[in-house]
Amino acid sequence: GPARTLLTSSSQEKLTTEKDKQALDGALKQRRLQVWVLRAELLKNFGSFGKMDPFVVVERVKSDGHIWEFARTRTDWGGHMKPNFNHLCRSIEVDSDDVIRFRVMEKSFGDFGTPIFCGEVSATVQLLLRSNAEAKPEHTEPAKLKLTKNEMEETGCLVVQVGLEDQSSQDFTRVSAKRFETPVSQVPGRTSHYALKLKDPQPKGVSSQRWTAKDLAKAHTEVAFYEEVRRLRQVDAGALEPLLEYILDYEGVLESHVEGQKPNEAPKQFLVFENLGVRDVPGSTFRRVDLKLGHGVPGSSGTSRLQALKQSILEGTSKNATEGFRLERFQGSPASLDSADPLLELGLGPVSPGAPGGAEGSTSPTSPSSPTSEKTTRSMVRQKVRKAMLHRMPAPDVIMYFADMQNLGSNVGYSAGIAQHLLSQMASKLAGLSVACRRAPAPQLWLGTSLAVTLDTGAEGSVPPEVNVRLFGWGQATLTTSETHQQLPPSERRERSAKWREFITNIDKVGWEASRAYLHRFGNNQGWKEVKFVVADFDAISHNDFIGQASLHLDETNPSCQGEQVIQLVDRSENPVIGKNGLPTTLTCSVELHTLSQVRMRGLWRVHVHRAVNLPKRDLSGTSDAWVSVYATGGEESQFCFQQRSSVIPRSLNPEWNETFDLPLARPGNLLADWLDVTAPSLGDAVLKSGQKLLPCAAGSGFVAGPASAKEEKAAFAAWSTALAYAADRAARNLGPPPKDKAPVVACDLLVEPIMTAASVDGAAAAKTWSNWSWSAWNPFRWGACG
């Protein structure tokens, strides 16, 4: 078609006004530039012989001089002096002052010679677009650009069409790089994650780092899932809406350069989603655990079948094989876990500087003269062994470390109050996730995804503590509706239902562990009777080695049990533990009782663990890597018990900890029940009536067995799941918690509540639509443990 002349004479067309430029800048913030290279008309033959084979290189030149080749047209073989390209370039994000440069080249001797330069032309985006700021390139008027060589010789012209990309034609949501500081930087320790920081000031309480990025090359299978979630959030998602609240917020796909990239390299593409827990609160503590749900699931998050088989073998040797999830990552871990160096067992861990009581002649293998390669190798080994250690960590220990708030704040009771608030939030939100899963209109294929639980302690007196629970790592997962589920073959529907039941069971287990951790640590209003100290030698790969134990009796009415005491360690047969030099092993500790005016706690016992003297050796090096587990037992029937743990003191037979542990004394009432009723109607009432049977004590990986046997724990978890199914049924019918005089009945000492059945609906209709079936049609918790 006819092309208007642009930059072809000294009398250029009138430039746009300032108002037009502002409109263009606004459009460029929302849409991307797209260039359509149509054809060229050359005035001479630049080839050595025969006809020319031209092509065009398209580059963006930023104001800072950064040049990026973002497109290269096809070669018009034999096109000679009037080549036709008809090439639609990839859309790019630009500013109105950026320059687009077109360079026409001719292939010399096919692909064997160096391309011959035929001419070039440059123009700003503002000049190229002119009045086409709202048009797609195929709807704009073609522009004829004058080609020059050596800035003097006119060699022909190039015909292009320039416009802005049509957003409605995109398969995914784009995110403007202009919103963030670029280039982006990699998150330390995360090869595929990059930190993002917003340029514009954010409202109070909103972090400038609220978004994070993941390399799209490793997350391309998740785009379709997140786009479907984004679409459902903009419409009425129905029964899926409660579940969507537990999925990471998704912003779209970003193109940006990365720190260290070469100037001419293309930008990377990233998946932009919510950065959990970042609130920019000075002095706050942030912590995050990532739990993998399910074991050895191929095809999720890039897991191959061989990797899945290998992982399932490793999991089969750990306690996590019966828990349904494993700990993948622990960010912001407490000192008690950080000090558990995975290489101590191999004799490669560092010695703490100035650690008192260190073994004579012990030296650190890491010195300034050590080669860099040795340090790198050691770091890699440490990461692998730590990952294996996290995978083997039992669920009670995960919760224990997650809620470890030792020495947070200077006031007595502050750290215990923060831990209580965070743990109750965690239990409530996990119960809400279990209810939301049960309300889904169809079974989802989500086994193999991950669950992130974060906490932020906030700031005292200004910003409250906060817990977030989100699902992520979707891999090949899809959102299934009742209609699409019914279109599947019967065998696949059964398989999906079985996997969805397993997924819900795993979510239930995490919430159950958090709830019983809260109940036994913060639900005791009857007083603590005894505190037991168990000293052990830390081993990352094998089981911890028992060294000795000692107990103190606690009595709120007897002041003599308070103060500093030196107690002798004994073995399991109550015989004194003898140290390396033949003398008895002792532990120095002190106990104080404090009265509090807090709403939730009437007081607490504060236990200080000072030091141990003359420990026996447990390692081949002739020393021990000692830590102390503090077990508290209380209640009228000793039904409350929980564990806390100290840091590891490496290679010392006389370790000095100087750490403090709090044993809270609750006020009458049950705060956990109130929190659970917020997200799972009637679950709190079930805890009030059968708390100890629903939530028995957990032993973890310690040396003191809890009062609940494996059979009792299994029955208690089945009752917990049944109570959650009943809560989901009430939530679906908007009934809320039941009246106190009509609480769920207790049968076989377990909660078994009649659940709506398919008998109340027409049989033919129920067979057609999965969503018409009640929970009893597929829910494994329908009959509880009573059968």
Secondary structure as UniProt FT lines:
FT   STRAND          4..6
FT   HELIX           18..30
FT   STRAND          33..42
FT   STRAND          54..61
FT   TURN            63..64
FT   STRAND          67..72
FT   TURN            77..78
FT   TURN            80..81
FT   STRAND          84..88
FT   TURN            96..97
FT   STRAND          99..106
FT   TURN            109..112
FT   STRAND          116..124
FT   HELIX           125..129
FT   TURN            130..131
FT   TURN            133..134
FT   HELIX           137..139
FT   STRAND          143..149
FT   TURN            150..152
FT   STRAND          153..164
FT   HELIX           167..169
FT   STRAND          174..175
FT   HELIX           177..179
FT   STRAND          184..186
FT   TURN            188..189
FT   TURN            191..192
FT   STRAND          193..195
FT   TURN            204..205
FT   TURN            208..209
FT   STRAND          211..215
FT   HELIX           216..218
FT   HELIX           220..222
FT   HELIX           223..233
FT   HELIX           238..240
FT   HELIX           241..244
FT   TURN            245..246
FT   STRAND          250..256
FT   TURN            259..260
FT   TURN            263..264
FT   STRAND          268..274
FT   TURN            276..277
FT   TURN            282..283
FT   STRAND          286..293
FT   TURN            298..299
FT   TURN            301..302
FT   HELIX           305..316
FT   HELIX           319..322
FT   TURN            323..324
FT   STRAND          325..331
FT   HELIX           335..338
FT   TURN            342..343
FT   HELIX           344..346
FT   TURN            353..354
FT   TURN            356..357
FT   TURN            360..361
FT   TURN            368..369
FT   HELIX           372..392
FT   HELIX           395..402
FT   TURN            406..407
FT   TURN            412..413
FT   HELIX           414..438
FT   TURN            447..448
FT   STRAND          450..456
FT   TURN            460..462
FT   STRAND          466..472
FT   TURN            475..476
FT   HELIX           482..486
FT   HELIX           490..522
FT   STRAND          528..537
FT   STRAND          545..553
FT   TURN            556..557
FT   HELIX           559..561
FT   STRAND          563..568
FT   TURN            572..573
FT   TURN            580..581
FT   STRAND          586..595
FT   STRAND          601..613
FT   TURN            620..621
FT   STRAND          626..634
FT   TURN            636..637
FT   STRAND          640..645
FT   TURN            650..651
FT   STRAND          656..666
FT   HELIX           671..679
FT   TURN            681..682
FT   HELIX           683..694
FT   TURN            700..701
FT   HELIX           710..732
FT   TURN            733..734
FT   HELIX           740..742
FT   STRAND          746..747
FT   TURN            748..749
FT   STRAND          750..751
FT   HELIX           758..760
FT   HELIX           763..768
FT   HELIX           770..772
FT   HELIX           775..777
FT   TURN            780..786
//
